[in-house]
Amino acid sequence: MRISELETPALIIDLDIMERNLRRVADYAHSHDLRLRPHTKTHKIPALARKQMDLGAAGVTVAKVSEAEVMLEAAPADLLIAYPIIGRRKLERLVEVAHKTRLTVGLDSGFAARQLSDAAREGQVEISVLAEADVGLGRVGVSPGEELIALGRHIARLPWLRLEGIMFYPGHIRSAEEEEEKIEELSALVQQMTADWKRAGLPLNIVSGGSTPLLFHSHRVAGLTEIRPGTYIFNDKNTWFGGGCSLEDCAAFLLTTVVSTSRPKQMIIDGGSKTFSSDRLVGSSEVSFGYVVDAPDAVFSKMNEEHGYIDLRNVREEFSVGGRVRIIPNHICVAMNLHEQVYGIRGEEVIETWRVAGRGKLQ
Ligand SMILES: Cc1ncc(COP(=O)(O)O)c(C=O)c1O
C-alpha cells in the first residue's frame, strides 16, 4: 500500500529514521558501557521493544503493570517497572509477571516496599527493587542523603526482595544544551548518593537514570550504570526544540487531511486533541501543537477534539480541501496512546501496520 491510500488522521513512522535512532543510541550505550533499558511507554508496541532488544538493549522499562503484561509478548529477559506499584490486586498481577521474567520495581516508600514484599512472599517469587531518589524533578523519589539510605535499609531487610541499587529520573533537565550547569550538579549529586549508599554497606549493582534530553550526556553522570530513554525512538517537536535531536531525527508524524478552508488564511485539518493530545511545547510561551512539515511557517495554533486550526498568515504554500498535511506532534508518547494502530513506511510505501497493544493500559 502507498501512503496516499491511508485513511487519515494516521500516525506514521518513518522506519529508516527510527532504525537510525535506535542504532545510534544502542551504539552510544555500548561505547560508554551503559546498560540500555529503554522506556516503552513511548511506543507501547511489543514488536518495537523486541527490535530495541535485538539491537542490544538489556531489557525494557514500563510504568504500569498492564504495560508489563503487554510487553511480555516481546519476551524481555529483564523488565523494570519504573513506578511505585500500590494496591493488592495490582501486586498480584505484578507477581504473575515476575513468574514469567526477571522483574525489577522502582519505589520510594516503606509502604510500597512492604506491600511488594508481602505479595512476593505469597507468590513465592523473588523481586528486584531499586530505591528511587528525587534528583530535582520533585515528583517521586525520596531525598538523597539520610532518607535514601533509610529507604535502602528498609528494603534490604524485607524478605523476598532483592535490593539492586538506586534509580532516578532527571526530568527537570529539559535541554542539555541550555542547562550545562544542571548536568554537573546532577553528576555530583549521583556521586554523593552512591558514595553514601556504599558506605552504608548497601548493594549497588544498578544506578539507573537517563532520559531523552540528557541521553548523549549520560556518560558525564558519574557512577551511572543504566539509561532508560523512551522518546528517542521517534523524537518529537519537544525533543527537537530542546536540542535533543534535529528535525531529521523525528521519525513520527501525523498524516492529516484538509477538511475546510472556509476562512481566509486558515485551514482546518481532520485531527485535534483526540489525535495529537493537548500537550503544549515545553518551556515555551508559544501556543502551538506541532510542526507543520509541509508549511514550516504555518502555526498549528488551536485545537478542538477533532479539528486542528492551522494559521496560514505567514505561509506561501497553497492548500485546498482534500490536500494532505504532515505534522510532527509536540509530544509523541501521548499521541501514540491515542491511536489504535500506526503505520511504518519506507519512502512512499507502507511496510508495517502495528497495533498499539499498550494503548490505554493505565492500570
Ligand atoms: C521514570 C522514567 N524513566 C524514563 C523515562 C523516559 O524519558 P524520556 O521520555 O525523556 O525518554 C521517563 C519519562 O517520562 C520516566 O518517567
The ligand as an SDF file (V2000), in Angstrom:
LIG
                    3D

 16 16  0  0  0  0  0  0  0  0999 V2000
   10.7740    7.0710   35.2330 C   0  0  0  0  0  0  0  0  0  0  0  0
   11.0530    7.4150   33.8170 C   0  0  0  0  0  0  0  0  0  0  0  0
   12.1250    6.8740   33.2160 N   0  0  0  0  0  0  0  0  0  0  0  0
   12.4310    7.1460   31.9280 C   0  0  0  0  0  0  0  0  0  0  0  0
   11.6370    7.9930   31.1640 C   0  0  0  0  0  0  0  0  0  0  0  0
   11.9940    8.2620   29.7240 C   0  0  0  0  0  0  0  0  0  0  0  0
   12.3160    9.5930   29.4760 O   0  0  0  0  0  0  0  0  0  0  0  0
   12.1750   10.2720   28.0300 P   0  0  0  0  0  0  0  0  0  0  0  0
   10.7240   10.3040   27.7070 O   0  0  0  0  0  0  0  0  0  0  0  0
   12.7830   11.6220   28.1970 O   0  0  0  0  0  0  0  0  0  0  0  0
   12.9090    9.4480   27.0710 O   0  0  0  0  0  0  0  0  0  0  0  0
   10.5200    8.5890   31.7540 C   0  0  0  0  0  0  0  0  0  0  0  0
    9.6710    9.5250   31.0070 C   0  0  0  0  0  0  0  0  0  0  0  0
    8.6700   10.0340   31.4240 O   0  0  0  0  0  0  0  0  0  0  0  0
   10.2190    8.2940   33.1170 C   0  0  0  0  0  0  0  0  0  0  0  0
    9.1530    8.8330   33.7440 O   0  0  0  0  0  0  0  0  0  0  0  0
  1  2  1  0
  2  3  1  0
  2 15  2  0
  3  4  2  0
  4  5  1  0
  5  6  1  0
  5 12  2  0
  6  7  1  0
  7  8  1  0
  8  9  2  0
  8 10  1  0
  8 11  1  0
 12 13  1  0
 12 15  1  0
 13 14  2  0
 15 16  1  0
M  END
$$$$
